[in-house]
Amino acid sequence: MSVAAVRDTRTLLLDTAMRLYAEGGLSLVSNRQVAQAAGQANNSAVAYHVGTKADLVAAICERLAEPVLARTAAMVADCRGSVRPRDHVASLVAPYVGHLATLGQPSWAARFAAQVSADPVYGPDLLWRGSTAAHAEAFVAMWAQAPVLPPEVVELRLQMMRLVVVHTCAEREATAARTGRPADWAAVESALVDAVTGLLTAPIG
């Protein structure tokens, strides 16, 4: 098998696995099912081209994160020094939603991300484990615009921010798949940035 053919097969397996995981959940989909759905005669195709199931999930996460991280670095540089909380929130939210907008329809990335985020084995850290210095800078700049909050409140709000972004996008993607009408990702992005900014700046009652 040529290098190009190996690369194409690996890509096919990653694409197929993302779709199956997005639709059925990570725990219910085996590597054998991925290989069969990808039209591979060898049921060990995933092991040969990617590795274990954990390797497969991680490879999909890495491929999803790469363009998002690049967009984040550019946006963080653009808003450096801003005193507007929304700018720093946007530098963290918009790169993800903007990438989803490039995927066309049908797509499964948002639902895959939601499955990984909620999975007890993998969890949200796997999605962005390649986070860069730009992410760290954006988080520092974002929280510098927030009211002084107890650490436990900061932790809770971070969890809420992640959930609202990941699961809203997953639901928008699922609705698009069900109805055949593409998601309005620009509107989703704007609404999410507003919502997360509200979570960031809300005073303690």
Backbone hydrogen bonds, N-H to C=O, Kabsch-Sander energy under -0.5 kcal/mol:
donor,donor_aa,acceptor,acceptor_aa,energy
6,V,2,S,-2.4
7,R,3,V,-2.4
8,D,4,A,-2.6
9,T,5,A,-2.5
10,R,6,V,-2.4
11,T,7,R,-2.3
12,L,8,D,-2.4
13,L,9,T,-2.4
14,L,10,R,-2.4
15,D,11,T,-2.7
16,T,12,L,-2.5
17,A,13,L,-2.7
18,M,14,L,-2.4
19,R,15,D,-2.0
20,L,16,T,-2.6
21,Y,17,A,-3.1
22,A,18,M,-2.6
23,E,19,R,-2.1
24,G,20,L,-2.6
25,G,21,Y,-2.4
29,V,26,L,-1.1
30,S,28,L,-0.5
34,V,30,S,-1.9
35,A,31,N,-2.5
36,Q,32,R,-2.5
37,A,33,Q,-2.7
38,A,34,V,-1.7
39,G,36,Q,-1.6
40,Q,35,A,-2.7
41,A,39,G,-0.5
43,N,41,A,-0.7
45,A,42,N,-1.6
48,Y,44,S,-2.1
49,H,45,A,-2.7
50,V,46,V,-2.9
51,G,46,V,-2.4
56,L,52,T,-2.2
57,V,53,K,-2.6
58,A,54,A,-2.4
59,A,55,D,-2.3
60,I,56,L,-1.9
61,C,57,V,-2.3
62,E,58,A,-2.5
63,R,59,A,-2.1
64,L,60,I,-2.2
65,A,61,C,-2.7
66,E,62,E,-2.0
68,V,64,L,-0.8
69,L,65,A,-3.0
70,A,66,E,-1.7
71,R,67,P,-2.0
72,T,68,V,-2.3
73,A,69,L,-2.1
74,A,70,A,-1.6
75,M,71,R,-2.3
76,V,72,T,-2.8
77,A,73,A,-1.8
78,D,74,A,-1.7
79,C,75,M,-1.8
80,R,77,A,-0.7
82,S,79,C,-2.3
87,D,84,R,-1.0
88,H,84,R,-1.1
89,V,85,P,-2.2
90,A,86,R,-2.7
91,S,87,D,-1.5
92,L,88,H,-0.6
92,L,89,V,-1.3
93,V,89,V,-2.2
94,A,90,A,-2.0
96,Y,93,V,-0.6
97,V,93,V,-1.9
98,G,94,A,-3.2
99,H,95,P,-1.6
100,L,96,Y,-2.0
101,A,97,V,-1.7
102,T,98,G,-0.6
102,T,99,H,-1.3
103,L,99,H,-0.5
103,L,100,L,-1.3
112,F,108,W,-2.5
113,A,109,A,-2.6
114,A,110,A,-1.9
115,Q,111,R,-2.1
116,V,112,F,-2.6
117,S,113,A,-2.6
118,A,114,A,-1.8
119,D,115,Q,-0.9
119,D,116,V,-0.7
123,G,116,V,-1.2
123,G,119,D,-0.6
126,L,123,G,-1.1
127,L,123,G,-0.5
127,L,124,P,-0.7
128,W,124,P,-0.9
129,R,126,L,-1.0
131,S,128,W,-1.8
136,A,132,T,-1.6
137,E,133,A,-2.6
138,A,134,A,-2.5
139,F,135,H,-2.5
140,V,136,A,-2.2
141,A,137,E,-2.5
142,M,138,A,-2.6
143,W,139,F,-2.6
144,A,140,V,-1.4
145,Q,142,M,-1.4
146,A,143,W,-1.2
153,V,150,P,-0.9
154,V,150,P,-2.1
155,E,151,P,-2.5
156,L,152,E,-1.8
157,R,153,V,-2.7
158,L,154,V,-2.4
159,Q,155,E,-1.9
160,M,156,L,-2.2
161,M,157,R,-2.7
162,R,158,L,-2.3
163,L,159,Q,-2.4
164,V,160,M,-2.6
165,V,161,M,-2.0
166,V,162,R,-2.7
167,H,163,L,-2.2
168,T,164,V,-1.1
169,C,165,V,-2.0
170,A,166,V,-1.8
171,E,167,H,-2.2
172,R,168,T,-2.3
173,E,169,C,-2.4
174,A,170,A,-2.4
175,T,171,E,-2.5
176,A,172,R,-2.1
177,A,173,E,-2.2
178,R,174,A,-2.3
179,T,175,T,-2.5
180,G,176,A,-2.3
185,W,183,A,-1.5
188,V,184,D,-2.2
189,E,185,W,-2.8
190,S,186,A,-2.1
191,A,187,A,-2.4
192,L,188,V,-2.6
193,V,189,E,-2.5
194,D,190,S,-2.1
195,A,191,A,-2.5
196,V,192,L,-2.9
197,T,193,V,-2.2
198,G,194,D,-2.0
199,L,195,A,-2.0
200,L,196,V,-2.3
201,T,197,T,-2.3
202,A,198,G,-1.4
